[in-house]
Amino acid sequence: MRKITKEEVKVAESHTMWAIDIHKRNERFDDDSNWWPFIQNINDMLDRFSMLESKIEALGNTIGEVDGKIKNLRKILIKLEYIDDRFIF
C-alpha cells in the first residue's frame, strides 16, 4: 500500500475546508433576494480554478524541462558512442 505524503494531506485538507465553506454558504442561501452567497461561491470557485490552472501549467513546464534533458542526454550518449542512434526513435 502507498503512503500518503504530507503534501497530499495538506491538499486534501485545503480542499475539504474550501468545500465546507461552499456548503455553509449554500445553507444560508434561502432567500431569492440574497444573492451574496451564490456570488461568493462562484468567485471562490473561479479563484480555485485559476490556482489549479497555474499548477497544471507548472507541471507542463516541468514535463517540458525533463523532456529537454532527456533529449540532451540522448545526444550526449550518442556522441560518446554509448548508444547507437539507429535504434532509438
C-alpha positions as CSV (number, residue, x, y, z in Angstrom):
1,M,0.0,0.0,0.0
2,R,1.2,3.5,-0.9
3,K,1.9,6.0,1.9
4,I,0.2,9.4,1.7
5,T,2.6,12.3,1.7
6,K,2.3,15.4,3.9
7,E,1.6,17.5,0.7
8,E,-1.2,15.2,-0.3
9,V,-2.8,15.5,3.2
10,K,-2.4,19.3,3.0
11,V,-4.1,19.5,-0.4
12,A,-6.9,17.2,0.8
13,E,-7.5,19.3,3.9
14,S,-7.5,22.6,2.0
15,H,-10.0,21.2,-0.5
16,T,-12.2,19.9,2.3
17,M,-12.2,23.3,4.1
18,W,-13.0,25.0,0.8
19,A,-15.9,22.7,0.1
20,I,-17.2,23.1,3.7
21,D,-17.2,26.9,3.2
22,I,-19.2,26.5,0.0
23,H,-21.8,24.2,1.6
24,K,-22.2,26.6,4.6
25,R,-22.9,29.5,2.3
26,N,-25.4,27.3,0.3
27,E,-27.3,26.7,3.5
28,R,-27.6,30.4,4.1
29,F,-28.9,30.9,0.5
30,D,-32.6,30.5,1.3
31,D,-34.0,33.8,0.1
32,D,-34.4,35.0,-3.5
33,S,-33.3,38.5,-2.6
34,N,-30.0,37.4,-1.1
35,W,-27.6,36.6,-3.9
36,W,-24.4,37.2,-2.0
37,P,-23.7,33.6,-1.0
38,F,-24.1,32.4,-4.6
39,I,-21.9,35.2,-6.0
40,Q,-19.3,34.5,-3.3
41,N,-19.3,30.7,-4.1
42,I,-18.8,31.5,-7.8
43,N,-15.9,33.8,-7.0
44,D,-14.3,31.2,-4.8
45,M,-14.7,28.6,-7.5
46,L,-13.1,30.9,-10.1
47,D,-10.2,31.5,-7.7
48,R,-9.8,27.8,-7.1
49,F,-9.8,27.1,-10.9
50,S,-7.1,29.7,-11.5
51,M,-5.0,28.1,-8.8
52,L,-5.4,24.7,-10.4
53,E,-4.7,26.2,-13.9
54,S,-1.4,27.6,-12.6
55,K,-0.4,24.3,-11.0
56,I,-1.2,22.4,-14.3
57,E,0.9,25.0,-16.2
58,A,3.8,24.5,-13.8
59,L,3.6,20.7,-14.2
60,G,3.6,21.2,-18.0
61,N,6.7,23.3,-17.7
62,T,8.4,20.7,-15.6
63,I,7.5,18.0,-18.1
64,G,8.9,20.1,-20.9
65,E,12.1,20.6,-19.0
66,V,12.5,16.9,-18.3
67,D,11.8,16.1,-22.0
68,G,14.5,18.5,-23.0
69,K,17.0,17.0,-20.5
70,I,16.3,13.5,-21.9
71,K,16.8,14.6,-25.5
72,N,20.1,16.3,-24.4
73,L,21.2,13.2,-22.6
74,R,20.4,11.1,-25.7
75,K,22.6,13.3,-27.8
76,I,25.4,13.1,-25.4
77,L,25.3,9.3,-25.2
78,I,25.2,9.1,-29.0
79,K,28.2,11.4,-29.2
80,L,30.1,9.3,-26.7
81,E,29.1,6.2,-28.6
82,Y,27.4,4.5,-25.6
83,I,24.3,4.0,-27.7
84,D,23.7,3.8,-31.4
85,D,21.3,6.3,-32.8
86,R,19.9,3.9,-35.4
87,F,18.0,2.0,-32.7
88,I,16.5,5.0,-30.9
89,F,13.4,6.7,-32.2
